[in-house]
Amino acid sequence: EVADAKHTLAGSFFKYFSNLLSQAQYSRAVCGGFARAGLGNRYFHQRPDCQSLDKADPHHSLSRNRGSASEWSSILAQDHIKPAIGRFRNDLRLEDQAALSAAEAAGATIYPLYVLEDEVAGGRVPGGASKWWLDKSLKSLRSDISQRGGKLICRKGEAKAIIADLVKEVEADAVFWGRRYSQPEIDRDADIKKALKDDGVEVQSFNTTLLTEPWAYKTTSGGYYKVFTPYWRAVQESYEAPDPMQAPERFAGVGIDSDEIEDWGLHPVSPDWSTGFDSLWTPGEAGARERLSDFLDGPVRSYEEMRNRPDVEDGTSGLSPH
Protein backbone atom coordinates (compact mmCIF):
# COMPACT_ATOMS: atom_id res chain seq x y z
CA GLU A 1 0.00 0.00 0.00
CA VAL A 2 2.87 2.36 0.83
CA ALA A 3 4.56 1.46 -2.44
CA ASP A 4 1.34 2.21 -4.33
CA ALA A 5 1.08 5.56 -2.56
CA LYS A 6 4.63 6.49 -3.48
CA HIS A 7 4.03 5.50 -7.09
CA THR A 8 0.83 7.54 -7.23
CA LEU A 9 2.54 10.58 -5.75
CA ALA A 10 5.42 10.35 -8.18
CA GLY A 11 3.24 9.84 -11.24
CA SER A 12 0.75 12.58 -10.42
CA PHE A 13 3.38 15.07 -9.35
CA PHE A 14 5.50 14.49 -12.44
CA LYS A 15 2.53 14.78 -14.84
CA TYR A 16 1.65 18.13 -13.32
CA PHE A 17 5.03 19.61 -14.19
CA SER A 18 5.45 17.93 -17.54
CA ASN A 19 4.22 20.94 -19.55
CA LEU A 20 5.97 23.52 -17.42
CA LEU A 21 9.58 22.54 -17.06
CA SER A 22 12.41 21.17 -19.11
CA GLN A 23 14.30 18.18 -17.79
CA ALA A 24 16.93 20.22 -15.99
CA GLN A 25 14.45 22.73 -14.63
CA TYR A 26 12.13 19.94 -13.54
CA SER A 27 14.89 18.08 -11.75
CA ARG A 28 15.83 21.18 -9.82
CA ALA A 29 12.28 22.24 -8.96
CA VAL A 30 10.70 18.90 -8.12
CA CYS A 31 13.20 16.11 -7.57
CA GLY A 32 15.65 18.62 -6.15
CA GLY A 33 13.03 19.62 -3.61
CA PHE A 34 12.69 16.05 -2.40
CA ALA A 35 16.45 15.57 -2.29
CA ARG A 36 17.14 18.83 -0.46
CA ALA A 37 14.54 17.87 2.08
CA GLY A 38 16.48 14.73 2.90
CA LEU A 39 14.04 12.53 1.02
CA GLY A 40 16.14 11.86 -2.07
CA ASN A 41 17.26 8.27 -1.60
CA ARG A 42 14.70 7.22 0.95
CA TYR A 43 11.68 8.08 -1.23
CA PHE A 44 12.65 9.53 -4.60
CA HIS A 45 16.17 8.23 -5.02
CA GLN A 46 19.20 10.09 -6.31
CA ARG A 47 21.58 8.83 -8.94
CA PRO A 48 25.25 9.09 -7.84
CA ASP A 49 26.79 7.25 -10.81
CA CYS A 50 26.99 10.25 -13.13
CA GLN A 51 29.76 12.41 -14.44
CA SER A 52 31.11 15.40 -12.56
CA LEU A 53 29.50 18.59 -13.78
CA ASP A 54 32.82 20.38 -13.67
CA LYS A 55 34.46 17.59 -15.68
CA ALA A 56 35.85 20.19 -18.04
CA ASP A 57 38.14 21.35 -15.25
CA PRO A 58 41.68 20.47 -16.46
CA HIS A 59 42.64 19.86 -12.84
CA HIS A 60 39.95 17.23 -12.41
CA SER A 61 42.00 14.23 -11.31
CA LEU A 62 39.35 11.55 -11.84
CA SER A 63 37.58 11.81 -15.17
CA ARG A 64 35.41 8.70 -14.97
CA ASN A 65 31.73 8.57 -14.06
CA ARG A 66 30.89 9.22 -10.47
CA GLY A 67 30.39 6.05 -8.44
CA SER A 68 28.64 5.54 -5.16
CA ALA A 69 29.87 7.11 -1.95
CA SER A 70 31.41 3.78 -0.92
CA GLU A 71 33.22 3.46 -4.25
CA TRP A 72 34.66 6.93 -3.90
CA SER A 73 35.71 6.26 -0.33
CA SER A 74 37.85 3.33 -1.41
CA ILE A 75 39.62 5.59 -3.88
CA LEU A 76 40.03 8.51 -1.52
CA ALA A 77 41.13 6.32 1.38
CA GLN A 78 44.24 5.48 -0.60
CA ASP A 79 45.33 9.07 -0.07
CA HIS A 80 44.88 8.71 3.73
CA ILE A 81 42.45 11.60 4.01
CA LYS A 82 42.10 12.82 7.57
CA PRO A 83 40.36 16.16 8.22
CA ALA A 84 37.89 17.11 5.50
CA ILE A 85 35.42 19.92 4.93
CA GLY A 86 31.84 19.02 4.08
CA ARG A 87 30.33 22.06 2.43
CA PHE A 88 26.57 22.50 2.47
CA ARG A 89 24.69 24.39 -0.22
CA ASN A 90 20.94 23.96 -0.71
CA ASP A 91 21.26 20.37 0.53
CA LEU A 92 20.80 21.12 4.23
CA ARG A 93 20.35 17.59 5.54
CA LEU A 94 22.45 14.75 6.96
CA GLU A 95 20.79 11.62 5.59
CA ASP A 96 20.99 10.71 1.91
CA GLN A 97 23.74 13.29 1.51
CA ALA A 98 26.27 11.74 -0.86
CA ALA A 99 29.07 14.21 -0.15
CA LEU A 100 28.93 13.62 3.61
CA SER A 101 28.57 9.87 3.18
CA ALA A 102 31.66 9.74 0.99
CA ALA A 103 33.66 11.79 3.48
CA GLU A 104 32.67 9.55 6.37
CA ALA A 105 33.29 6.36 4.40
CA ALA A 106 36.78 7.67 3.58
CA GLY A 107 37.51 7.89 7.30
CA ALA A 108 37.62 11.66 7.31
CA THR A 109 36.95 13.87 10.30
CA ILE A 110 34.19 16.08 8.88
CA TYR A 111 34.12 19.83 9.52
CA PRO A 112 30.66 20.98 8.35
CA LEU A 113 30.64 24.36 6.62
CA TYR A 114 27.96 26.67 5.30
CA VAL A 115 28.96 29.81 3.41
CA LEU A 116 26.52 32.68 2.96
CA GLU A 117 28.06 34.09 -0.18
CA ASP A 118 28.29 37.84 -0.68
CA GLU A 119 27.84 37.47 -4.41
CA VAL A 120 25.08 35.17 -5.62
CA ALA A 121 26.11 33.17 -8.68
CA GLY A 122 23.90 34.06 -11.61
CA GLY A 123 22.57 37.16 -9.88
CA ARG A 124 19.59 35.38 -8.31
CA VAL A 125 19.26 37.21 -5.02
CA PRO A 126 17.01 35.31 -2.57
CA GLY A 127 13.83 37.03 -1.44
CA GLY A 128 12.59 37.56 2.09
CA ALA A 129 10.63 34.30 2.30
CA SER A 130 13.65 32.33 1.08
CA LYS A 131 15.78 33.98 3.73
CA TRP A 132 13.24 33.12 6.42
CA TRP A 133 13.31 29.48 5.30
CA LEU A 134 17.11 29.43 5.16
CA ASP A 135 17.32 30.85 8.67
CA LYS A 136 15.17 28.06 10.12
CA SER A 137 16.75 25.32 8.00
CA LEU A 138 20.25 26.31 9.09
CA LYS A 139 19.22 26.35 12.73
CA SER A 140 17.70 22.90 12.37
CA LEU A 141 20.88 21.63 10.71
CA ARG A 142 22.99 23.26 13.42
CA SER A 143 21.03 21.39 16.06
CA ASP A 144 21.30 18.05 14.22
CA ILE A 145 25.07 18.43 13.88
CA SER A 146 25.43 19.47 17.51
CA GLN A 147 23.67 16.27 18.57
CA ARG A 148 26.44 14.40 16.77
CA GLY A 149 29.20 16.15 18.65
CA GLY A 150 30.00 18.73 16.01
CA LYS A 151 29.45 22.36 15.15
CA LEU A 152 28.08 23.86 11.95
CA ILE A 153 30.69 26.42 10.88
CA CYS A 154 28.86 29.39 9.38
CA ARG A 155 30.76 32.14 7.60
CA LYS A 156 29.72 34.97 5.33
CA GLY A 157 31.73 36.32 2.43
CA GLU A 158 33.60 35.04 -0.61
CA ALA A 159 33.43 31.25 -0.69
CA LYS A 160 36.85 30.80 -2.31
CA ALA A 161 38.65 32.70 0.43
CA ILE A 162 36.56 31.24 3.27
CA ILE A 163 37.15 27.65 2.19
CA ALA A 164 40.88 28.27 1.73
CA ASP A 165 41.12 29.78 5.21
CA LEU A 166 39.25 26.91 6.84
CA VAL A 167 41.39 24.36 5.01
CA LYS A 168 44.45 25.93 6.63
CA GLU A 169 42.80 26.21 10.05
CA VAL A 170 41.89 22.54 10.31
CA GLU A 171 44.64 21.25 8.01
CA ALA A 172 42.05 19.63 5.77
CA ASP A 173 43.14 17.16 3.12
CA ALA A 174 39.90 17.29 1.16
CA VAL A 175 36.70 19.20 0.50
CA PHE A 176 33.41 17.48 -0.35
CA TRP A 177 30.38 19.30 -1.74
CA GLY A 178 27.20 18.89 -3.77
CA ARG A 179 27.22 20.03 -7.37
CA ARG A 180 25.39 23.06 -8.72
CA TYR A 181 24.06 23.35 -12.24
CA SER A 182 23.74 26.89 -13.58
CA GLN A 183 26.69 28.07 -15.67
CA PRO A 184 27.78 30.84 -13.28
CA GLU A 185 27.74 28.33 -10.41
CA ILE A 186 29.68 25.78 -12.46
CA ASP A 187 32.31 28.39 -13.32
CA ARG A 188 32.64 29.51 -9.73
CA ASP A 189 32.97 25.97 -8.40
CA ALA A 190 35.55 25.08 -11.05
CA ASP A 191 37.60 28.11 -10.02
CA ILE A 192 37.47 27.14 -6.35
CA LYS A 193 38.35 23.54 -7.18
CA LYS A 194 41.35 24.58 -9.25
CA ALA A 195 42.69 26.81 -6.47
CA LEU A 196 42.32 24.04 -3.89
CA LYS A 197 43.90 21.41 -6.12
CA ASP A 198 46.81 23.75 -6.81
CA ASP A 199 47.35 23.78 -3.04
CA GLY A 200 47.29 20.00 -2.89
CA VAL A 201 43.75 19.67 -1.51
CA GLU A 202 41.52 16.95 -2.97
CA VAL A 203 38.06 18.11 -4.06
CA GLN A 204 35.16 15.81 -4.83
CA SER A 205 31.65 16.77 -5.88
CA PHE A 206 28.45 14.73 -5.82
CA ASN A 207 24.83 14.86 -6.85
CA THR A 208 23.04 15.92 -3.68
CA THR A 209 19.94 17.64 -5.07
CA LEU A 210 18.59 15.91 -8.19
CA LEU A 211 16.82 12.69 -9.03
CA THR A 212 18.94 12.52 -12.19
CA GLU A 213 21.59 14.91 -13.39
CA PRO A 214 21.04 16.69 -16.73
CA TRP A 215 23.42 14.46 -18.70
CA ALA A 216 22.19 11.13 -17.30
CA TYR A 217 19.47 10.64 -19.93
CA LYS A 218 19.65 11.68 -23.57
CA THR A 219 17.43 11.29 -26.60
CA THR A 220 18.13 8.69 -29.28
CA SER A 221 19.80 11.45 -31.30
CA GLY A 222 22.16 12.22 -28.44
CA GLY A 223 20.56 15.48 -27.35
CA TYR A 224 18.90 16.50 -24.11
CA TYR A 225 15.22 16.00 -23.44
CA LYS A 226 13.16 19.17 -23.78
CA VAL A 227 9.76 17.57 -23.17
CA PHE A 228 9.07 15.92 -19.87
CA THR A 229 6.99 12.90 -20.87
CA PRO A 230 9.67 11.20 -23.05
CA TYR A 231 12.26 11.93 -20.37
CA TRP A 232 10.12 10.41 -17.63
CA ARG A 233 9.45 7.36 -19.79
CA ALA A 234 13.20 6.85 -20.21
CA VAL A 235 13.74 7.20 -16.48
CA GLN A 236 11.08 4.63 -15.68
CA GLU A 237 12.65 2.14 -18.09
CA SER A 238 16.20 2.22 -16.78
CA TYR A 239 16.54 4.13 -13.52
CA GLU A 240 18.05 2.19 -10.62
CA ALA A 241 17.83 3.76 -7.20
CA PRO A 242 20.86 3.44 -4.93
CA ASP A 243 20.65 2.37 -1.33
CA PRO A 244 19.73 4.99 1.30
CA MET A 245 22.66 6.72 3.00
CA GLN A 246 22.69 7.13 6.75
CA ALA A 247 23.73 10.36 8.43
CA PRO A 248 27.37 10.51 9.59
CA GLU A 249 27.69 9.45 13.20
CA ARG A 250 29.92 12.32 14.27
CA PHE A 251 31.12 15.74 13.17
CA ALA A 252 33.93 18.05 14.18
CA GLY A 253 33.99 21.84 14.35
CA VAL A 254 33.75 22.58 18.07
CA GLY A 255 36.17 25.37 18.91
CA ILE A 256 36.33 26.71 15.33
CA ASP A 257 35.25 30.32 14.82
CA SER A 258 31.82 30.71 13.31
CA ASP A 259 29.28 33.42 12.66
CA GLU A 260 26.02 33.22 14.55
CA ILE A 261 23.11 32.51 12.22
CA GLU A 262 21.06 34.98 14.23
CA ASP A 263 23.49 37.77 13.24
CA TRP A 264 22.91 37.28 9.52
CA GLY A 265 19.56 39.06 9.59
CA LEU A 266 17.70 36.38 7.67
CA HIS A 267 14.59 36.63 9.84
CA PRO A 268 12.46 39.68 8.94
CA VAL A 269 12.17 42.57 11.38
CA SER A 270 10.41 45.96 11.34
CA PRO A 271 7.97 44.54 10.48
CA ASP A 272 8.12 40.84 11.11
CA TRP A 273 5.69 39.75 8.41
CA SER A 274 6.43 36.07 9.11
CA THR A 275 4.28 35.90 12.23
CA GLY A 276 2.39 32.62 12.12
CA PHE A 277 4.65 30.96 9.56
CA ASP A 278 6.09 28.56 12.12
CA SER A 279 2.61 27.21 12.87
CA LEU A 280 2.27 26.18 9.22
CA TRP A 281 5.80 25.22 8.24
CA THR A 282 8.67 23.33 9.85
CA PRO A 283 11.85 23.92 7.82
CA GLY A 284 14.57 21.34 8.16
CA GLU A 285 15.14 17.66 7.50
CA ALA A 286 12.83 16.31 10.20
CA GLY A 287 10.03 18.64 9.16
CA ALA A 288 10.31 17.56 5.54
CA ARG A 289 10.20 13.89 6.40
CA GLU A 290 7.18 14.37 8.63
CA ARG A 291 5.34 16.30 5.92
CA LEU A 292 5.98 13.61 3.33
CA SER A 293 4.94 10.88 5.74
CA ASP A 294 1.67 12.68 6.45
CA PHE A 295 1.03 13.09 2.74
CA LEU A 296 1.66 9.41 2.00
CA ASP A 297 -0.69 8.42 4.81
CA GLY A 298 -3.69 9.46 2.76
CA PRO A 299 -3.82 12.74 0.80
CA VAL A 300 -1.62 11.33 -1.97
CA ARG A 301 -4.51 9.14 -3.11
CA SER A 302 -6.59 12.16 -4.06
CA TYR A 303 -3.70 14.31 -5.28
CA GLU A 304 -4.65 14.22 -8.95
CA GLU A 305 -8.10 15.61 -8.17
CA MET A 306 -7.24 17.89 -5.24
CA ARG A 307 -4.03 19.51 -6.47
CA ASN A 308 -5.95 22.33 -8.16
CA ARG A 309 -8.11 23.08 -5.12
CA PRO A 310 -6.58 25.97 -3.13
CA ASP A 311 -9.36 25.60 -0.58
CA VAL A 312 -8.09 22.11 0.34
CA GLU A 313 -5.23 22.40 2.80
CA ASP A 314 -3.71 18.98 2.18
CA GLY A 315 -4.40 18.78 -1.55
CA THR A 316 -0.66 18.83 -2.26
CA SER A 317 2.38 17.52 -0.42
CA GLY A 318 3.64 20.93 0.69
CA LEU A 319 7.20 19.81 0.00
CA SER A 320 8.13 22.54 -2.46
CA PRO A 321 9.79 24.93 0.03
CA HIS A 322 12.04 22.16 1.30
C-alpha positions in Angstrom: 0.0 0.0 0.0 2.9 2.4 0.8 4.6 1.5 -2.4 1.3 2.2 -4.3 1.1 5.6 -2.6 4.6 6.5 -3.5 4.0 5.5 -7.1 0.8 7.5 -7.2 2.5 10.6 -5.8 5.4 10.3 -8.2 3.2 9.8 -11.2 0.8 12.6 -10.4 3.4 15.1 -9.4 5.5 14.5 -12.4 2.5 14.8 -14.8 1.6 18.1 -13.3 5.0 19.6 -14.2 5.5 17.9 -17.5 4.2 20.9 -19.6 6.0 23.5 -17.4 9.6 22.5 -17.1 12.4 21.2 -19.1 14.3 18.2 -17.8 16.9 20.2 -16.0 14.4 22.7 -14.6 12.1 19.9 -13.5 14.9 18.1 -11.8 15.8 21.2 -9.8 12.3 22.2 -9.0 10.7 18.9 -8.1 13.2 16.1 -7.6 15.6 18.6 -6.2 13.0 19.6 -3.6 12.7 16.1 -2.4 16.4 15.6 -2.3 17.1 18.8 -0.5 14.5 17.9 2.1 16.5 14.7 2.9 14.0 12.5 1.0 16.1 11.9 -2.1 17.3 8.3 -1.6 14.7 7.2 1.0 11.7 8.1 -1.2 12.6 9.5 -4.6 16.2 8.2 -5.0 19.2 10.1 -6.3 21.6 8.8 -8.9 25.2 9.1 -7.8 26.8 7.3 -10.8 27.0 10.2 -13.1 29.8 12.4 -14.4 31.1 15.4 -12.6 29.5 18.6 -13.8 32.8 20.4 -13.7 34.5 17.6 -15.7 35.8 20.2 -18.0 38.1 21.3 -15.2 41.7 20.5 -16.5 42.6 19.9 -12.8 39.9 17.2 -12.4 42.0 14.2 -11.3 39.3 11.6 -11.8 37.6 11.8 -15.2 35.4 8.7 -15.0 31.7 8.6 -14.1 30.9 9.2 -10.5 30.4 6.0 -8.4 28.6 5.5 -5.2 29.9 7.1 -2.0 31.4 3.8 -0.9 33.2 3.5 -4.2 34.7 6.9 -3.9 35.7 6.3 -0.3 37.8 3.3 -1.4 39.6 5.6 -3.9 40.0 8.5 -1.5 41.1 6.3 1.4 44.2 5.5 -0.6 45.3 9.1 -0.1 44.9 8.7 3.7 42.5 11.6 4.0 42.1 12.8 7.6 40.4 16.2 8.2 37.9 17.1 5.5 35.4 19.9 4.9 31.8 19.0 4.1 30.3 22.1 2.4 26.6 22.5 2.5 24.7 24.4 -0.2 20.9 24.0 -0.7 21.3 20.4 0.5 20.8 21.1 4.2 20.4 17.6 5.5 22.4 14.7 7.0 20.8 11.6 5.6 21.0 10.7 1.9 23.7 13.3 1.5 26.3 11.7 -0.9 29.1 14.2 -0.2 28.9 13.6 3.6 28.6 9.9 3.2 31.7 9.7 1.0 33.7 11.8 3.5 32.7 9.5 6.4 33.3 6.4 4.4 36.8 7.7 3.6 37.5 7.9 7.3 37.6 11.7 7.3 36.9 13.9 10.3 34.2 16.1 8.9 34.1 19.8 9.5 30.7 21.0 8.3 30.6 24.4 6.6 28.0 26.7 5.3 29.0 29.8 3.4 26.5 32.7 3.0 28.1 34.1 -0.2 28.3 37.8 -0.7 27.8 37.5 -4.4 25.1 35.2 -5.6 26.1 33.2 -8.7 23.9 34.1 -11.6 22.6 37.2 -9.9 19.6 35.4 -8.3 19.3 37.2 -5.0 17.0 35.3 -2.6 13.8 37.0 -1.4 12.6 37.6 2.1 10.6 34.3 2.3 13.6 32.3 1.1 15.8 34.0 3.7 13.2 33.1 6.4 13.3 29.5 5.3 17.1 29.4 5.2 17.3 30.8 8.7 15.2 28.1 10.1 16.7 25.3 8.0 20.3 26.3 9.1 19.2 26.4 12.7 17.7 22.9 12.4 20.9 21.6 10.7 23.0 23.3 13.4 21.0 21.4 16.1 21.3 18.1 14.2 25.1 18.4 13.9 25.4 19.5 17.5 23.7 16.3 18.6 26.4 14.4 16.8 29.2 16.2 18.7 30.0 18.7 16.0 29.4 22.4 15.1 28.1 23.9 11.9 30.7 26.4 10.9 28.9 29.4 9.4 30.8 32.1 7.6 29.7 35.0 5.3 31.7 36.3 2.4 33.6 35.0 -0.6 33.4 31.2 -0.7 36.8 30.8 -2.3 38.7 32.7 0.4 36.6 31.2 3.3 37.2 27.6 2.2 40.9 28.3 1.7 41.1 29.8 5.2 39.3 26.9 6.8 41.4 24.4 5.0 44.4 25.9 6.6 42.8 26.2 10.1 41.9 22.5 10.3 44.6 21.3 8.0 42.1 19.6 5.8 43.1 17.2 3.1 39.9 17.3 1.2 36.7 19.2 0.5 33.4 17.5 -0.3 30.4 19.3 -1.7 27.2 18.9 -3.8 27.2 20.0 -7.4 25.4 23.1 -8.7 24.1 23.3 -12.2 23.7 26.9 -13.6 26.7 28.1 -15.7 27.8 30.8 -13.3 27.7 28.3 -10.4 29.7 25.8 -12.5 32.3 28.4 -13.3 32.6 29.5 -9.7 33.0 26.0 -8.4 35.5 25.1 -11.1 37.6 28.1 -10.0 37.5 27.1 -6.3 38.4 23.5 -7.2 41.4 24.6 -9.2 42.7 26.8 -6.5 42.3 24.0 -3.9 43.9 21.4 -6.1 46.8 23.7 -6.8 47.4 23.8 -3.0 47.3 20.0 -2.9 43.8 19.7 -1.5 41.5 16.9 -3.0 38.1 18.1 -4.1 35.2 15.8 -4.8 31.6 16.8 -5.9 28.5 14.7 -5.8 24.8 14.9 -6.9 23.0 15.9 -3.7 19.9 17.6 -5.1 18.6 15.9 -8.2 16.8 12.7 -9.0 18.9 12.5 -12.2 21.6 14.9 -13.4 21.0 16.7 -16.7 23.4 14.5 -18.7 22.2 11.1 -17.3 19.5 10.6 -19.9 19.7 11.7 -23.6 17.4 11.3 -26.6 18.1 8.7 -29.3 19.8 11.5 -31.3 22.2 12.2 -28.4 20.6 15.5 -27.4 18.9 16.5 -24.1 15.2 16.0 -23.4 13.2 19.2 -23.8 9.8 17.6 -23.2 9.1 15.9 -19.9 7.0 12.9 -20.9 9.7 11.2 -23.0 12.3 11.9 -20.4 10.1 10.4 -17.6 9.4 7.4 -19.8 13.2 6.8 -20.2 13.7 7.2 -16.5 11.1 4.6 -15.7 12.7 2.1 -18.1 16.2 2.2 -16.8 16.5 4.1 -13.5 18.0 2.2 -10.6 17.8 3.8 -7.2 20.9 3.4 -4.9 20.6 2.4 -1.3 19.7 5.0 1.3 22.7 6.7 3.0 22.7 7.1 6.8 23.7 10.4 8.4 27.4 10.5 9.6 27.7 9.5 13.2 29.9 12.3 14.3 31.1 15.7 13.2 33.9 18.1 14.2 34.0 21.8 14.3 33.7 22.6 18.1 36.2 25.4 18.9 36.3 26.7 15.3 35.3 30.3 14.8 31.8 30.7 13.3 29.3 33.4 12.7 26.0 33.2 14.6 23.1 32.5 12.2 21.1 35.0 14.2 23.5 37.8 13.2 22.9 37.3 9.5 19.6 39.1 9.6 17.7 36.4 7.7 14.6 36.6 9.8 12.5 39.7 8.9 12.2 42.6 11.4 10.4 46.0 11.3 8.0 44.5 10.5 8.1 40.8 11.1 5.7 39.8 8.4 6.4 36.1 9.1 4.3 35.9 12.2 2.4 32.6 12.1 4.7 31.0 9.6 6.1 28.6 12.1 2.6 27.2 12.9 2.3 26.2 9.2 5.8 25.2 8.2 8.7 23.3 9.8 11.9 23.9 7.8 14.6 21.3 8.2 15.1 17.7 7.5 12.8 16.3 10.2 10.0 18.6 9.2 10.3 17.6 5.5 10.2 13.9 6.4 7.2 14.4 8.6 5.3 16.3 5.9 6.0 13.6 3.3 4.9 10.9 5.7 1.7 12.7 6.5 1.0 13.1 2.7 1.7 9.4 2.0 -0.7 8.4 4.8 -3.7 9.5 2.8 -3.8 12.7 0.8 -1.6 11.3 -2.0 -4.5 9.1 -3.1 -6.6 12.2 -4.1 -3.7 14.3 -5.3 -4.6 14.2 -9.0 -8.1 15.6 -8.2 -7.2 17.9 -5.2 -4.0 19.5 -6.5 -5.9 22.3 -8.2 -8.1 23.1 -5.1 -6.6 26.0 -3.1 -9.4 25.6 -0.6 -8.1 22.1 0.3 -5.2 22.4 2.8 -3.7 19.0 2.2 -4.4 18.8 -1.5 -0.7 18.8 -2.3 2.4 17.5 -0.4 3.6 20.9 0.7 7.2 19.8 0.0 8.1 22.5 -2.5 9.8 24.9 0.0 12.0 22.2 1.3 
